[in-house]
Amino acid sequence: MQSRIEAANRTDNLPLDQALYQMGLTLATSNAILDPRYAQVRGTETPRFWARETVRVNWNTLVLLNSQLKAAARRSQTTKKAKISSKKSLEPENAQSEEPATSSHTATVSTILESISSDRNLRAAHVSLVSSAPALLPDHYVLYKATAAVEMEDWISEDGDVSIEGLATFPGGDFNPNSLAYYWTLERATAQQYHGYASIRCPYAEIWLLEVQIPNAFISSLTVRELWFSRDWKEFIWYCRKLYQPPSKYDQFRKPGGADLIQGHICKSHSHTITKIKKDDIQDRMDANNVMVNPDGQKVSQWAFVQPESTLRLAREIRGKIHVEISPPAISIATTVNK
């Protein structure tokens, strides 16, 4: 399927539905990608990007589900055999009374944590179950990010170290013309828009809303540049979306030593729309309508960590301060295990 998507040429000038059809997507998948409720999020990337990501996440999710179903069947058979063996060896006079409620509760929590570890790429030794997000630590920022669980393979090591490679944005984002970047947002409502879009495109996938806390002191130690909606914002995004090297006036945002973190507004317009604009027309053709907003009408923000070293430091700083809000699949697969 991915090869069909890559082989689809000359789709840039087609209406979105026709472009997705040329890429070989089913009507249901195309309709999910084209859902008008998420037009802003869709506009942040190309149709080909959303086609690739949707197919990849759906496929990897089905592979994971198949693996989990097989593992569940093996566990069921093992439990069944253990019960039979226990019944045979148990003498009436040696029967034990029911376990205390606290012991049963401990066993249940342990089972859940083991399931989280095996099925969700989280290490049980470093996970605790909570009913709500933790309180904000003193002198910390909170950043949000939505992602499919299947994208976060082995992101927490045995000793608790964190790898965020699965959250990378490839060149061509708003602020990264030729290197990887890691985008987060300060607004939970912004991450929820991405979360909702992922949920309808990948209905069998478990979608996460990540919430991380990072010390103010860490941000203060970085070289931080701001690029809010302005003439420079429009021009820099135009270069980045076209994968062009920006002129020297933007070296402070692009070159090593220039910026570790770029804070600014999100552009909600399709890359195809932006890249078709002639350079001399950028200021006239781009306006405030190109800026993504939340339901309350407020322009939304993004924080882009654009240097490898600052990204490694970020991963270290959020260790032990990650909250994962797990949303179940929109469509569940029911299974029956023979007793």
N, C-alpha and C positions, 0 to 999 in steps of 0.2 A: 504494500500500500504506500509506503514511504517513497518507493521508487516512482510510483504513479504520480505522486504529488510533485516530486522533483522534476519529472519529465514533462509536466504540463507547462508549455511555453506560451508566451504572448497572452497572459491572463491579466496583465496590468490595466489594460484599457477596457476590460469587460466589467459588466455589473457584477457585484459580489456573488450573487447566487449562481451566475453562469461561470464565474471563475472557480468557485468551489466544485461545481459539476464537472468542469474540465479536469479537476484534480482527482476525480473519482470518488468523492464523498457521497454517502447515502443521503437521502432527503432528510432523514431525521437528524443526522449529524450536521448537515448544512443549516437546517432550521435552528438548531441550538446555537451554532456560531453566529447566526444572523439575528438572534433574539434582540428586538429593539430596546429592551430594558437595559441592555449592557452595551449600547452603541459607543459610549465613551471609552469603556475598557477596550472594546474591539478596535477602536481607532488608534490605540497606542502601539499596535503592531500591524504587520501586513497580514492579508488573508492567508498567505502561504504559511506564515508563522503559526497562526491559530490552527490551520489544518494539520501541520506537523505535530504540534503539541497535543492536540485533541486525539489524534490517532495514536501517538506514542503512549500517552497516559492510559487511554482505554485498553490498548493491547497489553501493556505491562500490568495493568490491573487485572485483566483476565488471566494472565499467566500466574500472577500472585494468588488469585482466588483459587485457581486449579491446584496450586501447590498447598494452599491452606486446607482445602477440602480433603486432599489426600492425607495430610497430616492429621486432620480431625478424625478421619476414618481409622487411621492407625491407633490414635489415642483411645478411640471408642472401643476398638477390639482389645486393646491392652487392658482397659478398665473392666471390660466384660469378663475377660479371662481371670483377672485378679479377684473379682467378686465371686465367681464360681469356685475358685480355689479356696477363698476364705470361708465360704459356706460349707465346703466339704470338711475343712479342718476344725471348724468351730463346734465345740461340745456345749450342750445346753448349760452344764454347770459352770462353764468358763465364760458364758456370755457376759459382755460388759455393758454397763449402763451407758446412756447417751453421753456424748462429750459435752462439756460445758459450752455455753453459748460463745464465750470469748474465744475458745479454741476453734470453734466452727467459723467464727468471723475471721480469725487470723488465717485460717486455711483458705477461705474464700478470697481474701485480699491477695494472698500469695498466688493463687491460681490466676487471678486477673492480671497481676503484674507479670507473671510468666507469659500470659497471652500477649500482653502489650510488647514484651521484649521480642517474642518470636514473630509476631504478625505486623508490628508497626515500626520496626527498626529503632526501638528504644531499649536501652539497657535497664533491666529490672532493678539492678543495684543502684541506679541513679534516678529512679522515677518514684514519685509519690502521687497518689490519687487525691485530687481536691475537687470540691464542688464549685469553686469560683476562682477567679484570677487572684494571685497574691497581691497584697497591698504594695503600693509604690515605695521602694526603698528611698531613704533620704538622699538627696543630691543625685538623683538618677533621672534619665530620660526613658520613656517607653517608646519602642518602635514596633511596627506591625508588618506582617507579610503573610500572604495567603499562598498555599502550595498544596499539591496532591501528595498524600503520604508516600505513594509509590516512588516519588522523585527523590526521597530522602533516604537512600540506601546507605546503611552503615555510617550514619552521620554522627553517632555518638560511640566512641570507642569503649573498650572494656574498662579503661581507667577514668572515663568521664570526659575526655577531651572532645571538643566539638569541631566538626567539619561542616562548612556551609557551601561547599562546592555545588551542591544541587540547586542552590538559589541564584547562581550566576546568570547575568544577562549578557548575551553575546554582543559584539560590536554592532552598532546601529541603533542603540538606545538614545534617549534624549541627550545624555551627557557623555557618552562613550563612543567615539567614532572608530577607534581601532584597537580596543582592548576590552577585556572583561570588566564588568562593574557589578556591584551588589546594591540593589535598590531596596529601600525601606520607606515607610511613611509614618508620620507622627499621628495621623488620624485613623482611628479604628474604623470609622465609616468608609474610608477610602479602601482599606484592606478588605472590608466586607463586600465592596463592589466586585473586586477580583475574586473573592471567595464564591460569591453567588454565580459568577460567570463560569468558574471552573465546575461548580456543582451541576449546572444544566448541560454542560458539554461532556462531562464525564460522569454519568449518573451511577455507575457501579463503583466509582472510586471513593475512597475516604478522603475528604478534603480537610486540611488543617488551617487554622488561623494561628500563626505564631505571634507571640508577644514576648519581646525580650527587653530586659532592663540594662542600661549601660550607664556607667558613672559619668557625671558631668565632667569630672577631672580628665577622663579619657578623651572626651570630645575637645576639651580645652587644650589638650596636648597635640591635637592635629592641626594641620593647615586647612582651615575651612574657608571655602569661597561660596558666595551667594550669587545665584543667577535666577532672579524672579522675572516675571513677565515684563519685557522691555524690548528695545530694538536689538540689544545684544542677545537676549534670550532667543528671539526669533531667528537670528542669523546663526547662532551657535548650534541650535537644534537642526537647522537646515543642513549644515555641514555634517553633523553627526548622523542624521538619518540617511544622508547620501553616501556615508562611509568615506567622506572626503577629509583630508587634513585641513583643519581650520587655520586661518591666517595667524601670524605671529601675535596679534593683539590678544589672542585667546590662549597663549602659552601658559598663563597662570592657572588655567583650568585643565590643561591637557598634559603638560610635560611633568616628568618626575620632579618632585620638589615644588611644583606649582600648587597642587591641591591634593590633599588626601581625601577630602569629603566635599562634595558639591551639594548645596541645598538650594532648591528652587521649585518652581511649579511644574506640573506634568502636562505635556502636550497630548491632547486627545485625538488628534487628526491622523488619519492613515498615512503611513510613510509614502505610499504611492501618491497621495495628494500633495504632501510636502515636497517630495523630490521632483515633482513635475513643475514646480514653480521656478521660474527663471530667477537667477540671482538678483537681478535688478528690480524684481517685483516682490521680493520677500516682505518688505515693510508694508506694502499696500495690500498684499494678498493674505497676510497673517494678521490676526487681531485677537482680541480677548476671547472670541468664540472658540479659539483653538486651545484654550486652557480648560483642563478637566475641573469639574466642580462636584461637590457633594450635594445630597438632596436639599440641604439648606441653602444652596446657592454659593457657598464659600469656595474659593479657589483652594485646591488641595496641594499638598506639598510632597516632595520626595527627597530623600537623602541618598545620595549615590557615593558609595565608597569606591574610589577609582584607582587606588594604588594597592598592589599586592601586600605590602607590609602592613598597611592600615587594616586590610581585610583579615590578615592573620591575627592581628592584635584584637580586632573586634571579636573573632571567634573565641579568643582567650577570655575576654572581658565578660562575655555573656554566659560563660560556664556556670551552671548552677542557678542561673537567673532566666530560665526559659520556661514559658508557660505555653503548652500546646492545647488549644481548644479543638477537640476532635469531633467532626460532624460525620455522622454515618452516611453511607451512600443514599442517594435519592431513590434508587431502586435496589432492593435487597434480593439476594438469591436464597430461596428457601431450600433446605435439604432435609431429607428423611433418613434417619439411621435405624436400621433394623434392630429391634431389641432382642 
